[in-house]
Amino acid sequence: MIPPKKAQPWRLIVFLTACLGSSLLFPGLARAHDARPLSIMIAERPEHVYFVEVRIPPSVESANWPSVSWPAGCSVRPGSIQDAAGAGMETMLVSCPAGLEGQRIGVQYKLFNPSLSTLFRLSSASGTTRTAVLPPDETEWLVPPATTWRNVARDYFILGVKHIWSGIDHLLFVTGLLLLARTARRVAVAVTGFTLAHSVTLSLSALGFVRLPVAPIEAGIALSILFLAREIARPAPESLARRFPLLVSSSFGLLHGFGFAAALSEVGLPRNEIAAALLFFNAGVEAGQLVFIACVCALIAAGYGAARLAGVQPVRLALNRVEVLGAYALGVPAAFWLFQRLQNFW
């Protein structure tokens, strides 16, 4: 009888050392969600006066804070501009006697364009809402006369795709699920559980039924990636995560859903098209996620296909090592994000 293989403590030592080292050497990795867009919220008041709230993501330095350019005839009321530097927010009152429909609103950065998307939301006094998501290369929004559900569906679908592709932590978690599940059937089960779970919490949070603070949610997301990295790195086929990937993916999926909802709250939901906005934002997240999964699976399949064709043992051994290296690639940034996000508690 062959004795069981003993755990190799060097793996854990190297893993934890790399995690700690990354937190000291690479502070730029902390901002996994700093690719969130610039948000400009405009609420109409009587007599064509507009209350404007500009939400600036942390990735934009204060020296490069943008300014909003208004149509001809509009003017910012003196003394109405207020900065909340610590919160990355600026508010003002703008008077536009001719209204904003059919007019252009622009964004100008002081130093350079940081390649961020811009979210515009105009809430009229009648209760209608106009929403637009501009790509980084567009800095002007032509305000449409009215918002239709088709426009809302398109804009929120694009927003969902952009959020999942800019959310590095979410993509790393999905990558960890793929490495942990291994087989096509287990991958399908794990991804389905993750999708259904985060769809539930995204909807409940976006509709206001459940409210959780952002700081512990973001720290929990980092911890979920670190957990997967640890499970992948250790040779323990009897572990809970390897035996029941659906349980792990759905449990952490509930947590990631609150993270998606936090991004959606940056924009808000149009009052008259809540269902369309929520449905298509979630659809955009799923579409972006599926495209990413397809790319990763194609790479994995190509690697194993090359190994079979070669038929050389060292090649297969190298492919097995890739899984361990992948665990470190997940765990190092996740550990740093966890350390950084814990600071937000205070």
C-alpha positions as CSV (number, residue, x, y, z in Angstrom):
1,M,0.0,0.0,0.0
2,I,1.4,3.4,-1.0
3,P,1.4,5.9,1.8
4,P,-0.5,9.1,1.2
5,K,1.6,12.0,-0.1
6,K,2.4,14.4,2.7
7,A,1.5,18.1,2.3
8,Q,4.4,20.2,1.1
9,P,4.8,23.1,3.6
10,W,7.0,25.0,1.1
11,R,4.0,25.7,-1.1
12,L,2.2,27.5,1.7
13,I,5.3,29.4,2.8
14,V,6.0,30.6,-0.8
15,F,2.4,31.4,-1.3
16,L,2.0,33.6,1.8
17,T,5.4,35.2,1.2
18,A,4.4,36.2,-2.3
19,C,1.1,37.6,-1.1
20,L,2.8,39.7,1.6
21,G,5.5,40.9,-0.8
22,S,3.0,42.0,-3.4
23,S,1.1,44.1,-0.8
24,L,4.4,46.0,-0.1
25,L,5.8,46.2,-3.6
26,F,2.7,46.7,-5.9
27,P,0.2,49.2,-4.3
28,G,-1.3,49.8,-7.8
29,L,-3.0,46.4,-7.7
30,A,-5.3,47.6,-4.9
31,R,-7.7,49.4,-7.2
32,A,-9.4,46.5,-8.9
33,H,-12.6,48.6,-9.2
34,D,-11.1,51.9,-9.9
35,A,-12.0,51.5,-13.5
36,R,-15.5,52.6,-12.5
37,P,-16.9,55.4,-14.8
38,L,-17.2,59.1,-14.2
39,S,-20.9,59.7,-13.3
40,I,-22.8,62.9,-13.9
41,M,-26.2,62.9,-12.3
42,I,-28.5,65.8,-13.3
43,A,-31.9,66.4,-11.6
44,E,-34.2,69.0,-13.0
45,R,-35.9,71.5,-10.6
46,P,-38.5,74.2,-11.4
47,E,-37.8,76.9,-13.9
48,H,-35.1,74.8,-15.7
49,V,-32.7,74.8,-12.8
50,Y,-30.7,71.6,-12.5
51,F,-28.9,70.1,-9.5
52,V,-25.8,68.4,-10.7
53,E,-23.8,65.8,-8.9
54,V,-20.4,64.7,-10.4
55,R,-19.1,61.5,-8.9
56,I,-15.4,61.1,-9.7
57,P,-13.7,57.6,-9.3
58,P,-10.7,57.3,-7.0
59,S,-8.5,56.5,-10.0
60,V,-8.6,60.1,-11.1
61,E,-6.1,62.3,-9.3
62,S,-7.5,65.6,-7.8
63,A,-5.2,67.6,-10.1
64,N,-7.0,66.0,-13.1
65,W,-10.6,66.3,-11.9
66,P,-12.9,67.0,-14.8
67,S,-15.1,70.0,-15.5
68,V,-18.5,69.9,-17.2
69,S,-19.1,72.1,-20.2
70,W,-22.7,73.3,-20.5
71,P,-24.6,74.4,-23.6
72,A,-24.7,78.1,-24.7
73,G,-27.1,80.0,-22.5
74,C,-26.6,77.8,-19.4
75,S,-24.8,79.2,-16.4
76,V,-23.5,77.8,-13.1
77,R,-25.0,79.7,-10.2
78,P,-22.4,81.6,-8.2
79,G,-21.5,80.0,-4.9
80,S,-23.3,76.8,-5.7
81,I,-20.3,74.7,-6.5
82,Q,-19.3,72.5,-3.5
83,D,-16.4,69.9,-3.5
84,A,-16.3,66.9,-1.3
85,A,-12.7,65.9,-2.0
86,G,-12.6,63.0,0.3
87,A,-15.7,61.5,-1.3
88,G,-14.7,62.3,-4.9
89,M,-17.8,64.3,-5.5
90,E,-18.7,67.8,-6.7
91,T,-22.2,69.4,-6.7
92,M,-23.5,72.6,-8.3
93,L,-26.7,74.3,-9.5
94,V,-27.0,75.1,-13.2
95,S,-29.6,77.3,-14.8
96,C,-30.6,76.6,-18.5
97,P,-33.5,78.7,-19.6
98,A,-33.9,76.7,-22.8
99,G,-33.7,73.4,-21.1
100,L,-31.2,70.6,-21.9
101,E,-33.2,68.5,-24.5
102,G,-31.4,68.5,-27.8
103,Q,-28.3,70.2,-26.2
104,R,-24.8,68.9,-25.8
105,I,-23.1,68.4,-22.4
106,G,-19.3,67.8,-22.4
107,V,-16.6,66.7,-20.1
108,Q,-13.1,68.2,-20.0
109,Y,-10.2,66.9,-17.9
110,K,-7.6,69.3,-16.6
111,L,-4.5,67.4,-17.6
112,F,-5.4,64.3,-19.8
113,N,-8.2,61.9,-20.5
114,P,-7.8,58.9,-18.2
115,S,-9.7,56.6,-20.6
116,L,-12.8,56.2,-18.4
117,S,-16.3,55.8,-19.5
118,T,-18.8,58.5,-18.7
119,L,-22.3,57.9,-17.3
120,F,-24.9,60.6,-17.8
121,R,-28.3,60.5,-16.0
122,L,-30.8,63.3,-16.5
123,S,-34.0,63.1,-14.3
124,S,-36.6,65.5,-15.5
125,A,-39.2,67.2,-13.4
126,S,-41.9,65.1,-15.1
127,G,-40.4,61.9,-13.8
128,T,-38.7,60.6,-16.9
129,T,-35.1,59.7,-16.9
130,R,-32.5,59.8,-19.7
131,T,-29.4,57.7,-19.3
132,A,-26.3,57.3,-21.5
133,V,-23.0,55.5,-21.3
134,L,-20.3,57.1,-23.3
135,P,-17.1,55.2,-24.2
136,P,-13.7,56.7,-23.1
137,D,-13.1,58.3,-26.5
138,E,-16.4,60.3,-26.4
139,T,-16.7,63.3,-24.1
140,E,-19.9,64.9,-25.3
141,W,-23.5,63.7,-24.8
142,L,-26.3,64.9,-27.0
143,V,-29.3,64.9,-24.7
144,P,-32.2,63.0,-26.4
145,P,-35.8,64.3,-26.3
146,A,-37.0,61.2,-24.4
147,T,-35.8,57.9,-23.1
148,T,-37.2,54.7,-24.5
149,W,-36.8,51.2,-23.1
150,R,-34.7,50.3,-26.0
151,N,-32.2,53.1,-25.2
152,V,-32.2,52.0,-21.6
153,A,-31.7,48.3,-22.5
154,R,-28.8,49.2,-24.8
155,D,-27.0,51.5,-22.4
156,Y,-27.4,49.2,-19.4
157,F,-26.3,46.1,-21.3
158,I,-23.1,47.9,-22.4
159,L,-22.6,49.1,-18.8
160,G,-22.9,45.4,-17.6
161,V,-20.3,44.2,-20.1
162,K,-17.9,47.0,-19.3
163,H,-18.3,46.4,-15.6
164,I,-17.4,42.7,-15.7
165,W,-14.5,43.3,-18.1
166,S,-13.1,46.1,-15.9
167,G,-13.7,44.2,-12.6
168,I,-10.4,42.3,-12.4
169,D,-11.4,40.7,-9.1
170,H,-14.6,39.1,-10.6
171,L,-12.7,37.8,-13.6
172,L,-10.0,36.2,-11.3
173,F,-12.7,34.5,-9.3
174,V,-14.2,33.0,-12.4
175,T,-10.8,31.9,-13.5
176,G,-10.4,30.2,-10.1
177,L,-13.6,28.4,-10.6
178,L,-12.5,27.1,-14.0
179,L,-9.2,25.8,-12.6
180,L,-10.9,24.2,-9.6
181,A,-13.7,22.5,-11.5
182,R,-11.5,21.1,-14.3
183,T,-14.0,19.0,-16.3
184,A,-16.6,20.6,-18.7
185,R,-19.5,19.3,-16.7
186,R,-18.2,20.6,-13.4
187,V,-17.3,23.9,-15.0
188,A,-20.9,24.3,-16.3
189,V,-22.4,23.5,-12.9
190,A,-20.1,25.9,-11.0
191,V,-20.6,28.8,-13.5
192,T,-24.3,28.3,-13.5
193,G,-24.4,28.4,-9.7
194,F,-22.3,31.5,-9.6
195,T,-24.5,33.2,-12.2
196,L,-27.8,32.4,-10.5
197,A,-26.5,33.4,-7.1
198,H,-25.1,36.8,-8.0
199,S,-28.3,37.5,-10.1
200,V,-30.4,37.1,-7.0
201,T,-28.4,39.4,-4.8
202,L,-27.9,41.9,-7.6
203,S,-31.6,42.2,-8.0
204,L,-32.4,42.3,-4.3
205,S,-29.8,45.0,-3.6
206,A,-30.6,47.1,-6.7
207,L,-34.3,47.1,-5.8
208,G,-33.5,48.1,-2.2
209,F,-34.7,45.0,-0.5
210,V,-31.3,44.2,1.0
211,R,-28.6,46.8,1.9
212,L,-25.0,46.0,2.8
213,P,-22.0,48.3,3.2
214,V,-19.6,48.3,0.4
215,A,-16.3,48.0,2.4
216,P,-17.0,44.5,3.8
217,I,-18.4,43.3,0.5
218,E,-15.2,44.3,-1.4
219,A,-13.1,42.7,1.3
220,G,-15.2,39.5,1.1
221,I,-14.7,39.4,-2.7
222,A,-11.0,39.5,-2.3
223,L,-11.2,36.8,0.4
224,S,-13.2,34.6,-2.0
225,I,-10.4,34.7,-4.6
226,L,-7.8,34.0,-1.9
227,F,-9.9,31.0,-0.8
228,L,-10.0,29.6,-4.3
229,A,-6.3,30.2,-4.8
230,R,-5.5,28.2,-1.6
231,E,-7.8,25.3,-2.7
232,I,-6.1,25.2,-6.2
233,A,-2.6,25.3,-4.8
234,R,-2.9,22.4,-2.3
235,P,-3.1,18.8,-3.6
236,A,-6.2,17.9,-1.6
237,P,-8.8,16.2,-3.9
238,E,-11.0,15.5,-0.9
239,S,-11.4,19.2,0.0
240,L,-14.9,20.7,0.2
241,A,-14.2,23.1,-2.7
242,R,-13.0,20.3,-5.1
243,R,-15.8,17.9,-4.2
244,F,-18.7,20.5,-4.3
245,P,-17.7,23.4,-6.6
246,L,-21.4,24.3,-6.9
247,L,-21.6,25.0,-3.2
248,V,-18.6,27.2,-3.3
249,S,-19.5,29.1,-6.5
250,S,-23.1,29.8,-5.4
251,S,-22.1,30.8,-1.9
252,F,-19.5,33.3,-3.1
253,G,-21.8,34.3,-6.0
254,L,-24.2,35.8,-3.5
255,L,-21.3,38.0,-2.3
256,H,-20.2,39.0,-5.8
257,G,-23.8,40.0,-6.6
258,F,-23.6,42.7,-4.0
259,G,-20.4,43.9,-5.7
260,F,-22.3,44.2,-9.0
261,A,-25.1,46.1,-7.3
262,A,-22.6,48.6,-5.8
263,A,-21.4,49.4,-9.4
264,L,-25.0,49.7,-10.5
265,S,-25.8,52.1,-7.7
266,E,-23.2,54.5,-9.1
267,V,-25.6,55.0,-12.0
268,G,-29.0,54.3,-10.5
269,L,-32.0,52.8,-12.2
270,P,-34.4,55.0,-14.3
271,R,-37.7,55.4,-12.6
272,N,-39.8,54.4,-15.5
273,E,-37.6,51.6,-16.9
274,I,-36.4,49.8,-13.8
275,A,-37.1,46.3,-15.1
276,A,-35.4,46.9,-18.4
277,A,-32.3,48.5,-16.8
278,L,-31.9,45.7,-14.2
279,L,-32.5,42.9,-16.7
280,F,-30.1,44.2,-19.3
281,F,-27.4,45.2,-16.9
282,N,-27.4,41.6,-15.6
283,A,-27.5,40.3,-19.2
284,G,-24.5,42.4,-20.0
285,V,-22.6,41.0,-17.0
286,E,-23.4,37.5,-18.1
287,A,-22.5,38.1,-21.7
288,G,-19.1,39.6,-20.8
289,Q,-18.6,36.7,-18.3
290,L,-19.4,34.1,-21.0
291,V,-17.0,35.6,-23.5
292,F,-14.2,35.6,-20.9
293,I,-15.0,31.9,-19.9
294,A,-14.9,30.9,-23.6
295,C,-11.5,32.6,-24.0
296,V,-10.0,30.9,-20.9
297,C,-11.5,27.5,-21.8
298,A,-10.1,27.8,-25.4
299,L,-6.6,28.4,-24.0
300,I,-6.9,25.5,-21.6
301,A,-8.1,23.2,-24.3
302,A,-5.4,24.2,-26.7
303,G,-2.8,23.5,-24.0
304,Y,-4.0,20.1,-23.2
305,G,-4.5,19.3,-26.9
306,A,-0.9,20.1,-27.5
307,A,0.1,17.9,-24.6
308,R,-1.8,14.9,-26.1
309,L,-0.3,15.4,-29.5
310,A,3.2,15.6,-28.1
311,G,2.7,12.6,-25.9
312,V,5.7,13.5,-23.8
313,Q,5.5,13.2,-20.0
314,P,7.4,16.4,-19.2
315,V,4.9,18.4,-21.2
316,R,2.0,17.0,-19.2
317,L,3.9,17.6,-16.0
318,A,4.4,21.2,-17.1
319,L,0.7,21.6,-17.7
320,N,0.0,20.3,-14.2
321,R,2.4,22.9,-12.9
322,V,0.4,25.6,-14.6
323,E,-2.5,25.0,-12.2
324,V,-0.2,25.7,-9.3
325,L,1.2,28.8,-10.9
326,G,-2.3,29.9,-11.7
327,A,-3.1,29.7,-8.0
328,Y,-0.3,32.0,-7.1
329,A,-1.4,34.4,-9.9
330,L,-4.8,34.5,-8.2
331,G,-3.7,34.6,-4.6
332,V,-1.0,37.3,-4.8
333,P,-3.3,40.2,-6.0
334,A,-6.2,38.9,-3.9
335,A,-4.2,39.0,-0.7
336,F,-3.1,42.5,-1.4
337,W,-6.7,43.6,-2.2
338,L,-7.8,42.0,1.1
339,F,-5.2,43.9,3.1
340,Q,-6.0,47.2,1.4
341,R,-9.8,46.9,1.6
342,L,-9.7,46.0,5.3
343,Q,-8.4,49.5,5.8
344,N,-11.6,50.9,4.4
345,F,-13.4,49.5,7.5
346,W,-12.0,52.5,9.4
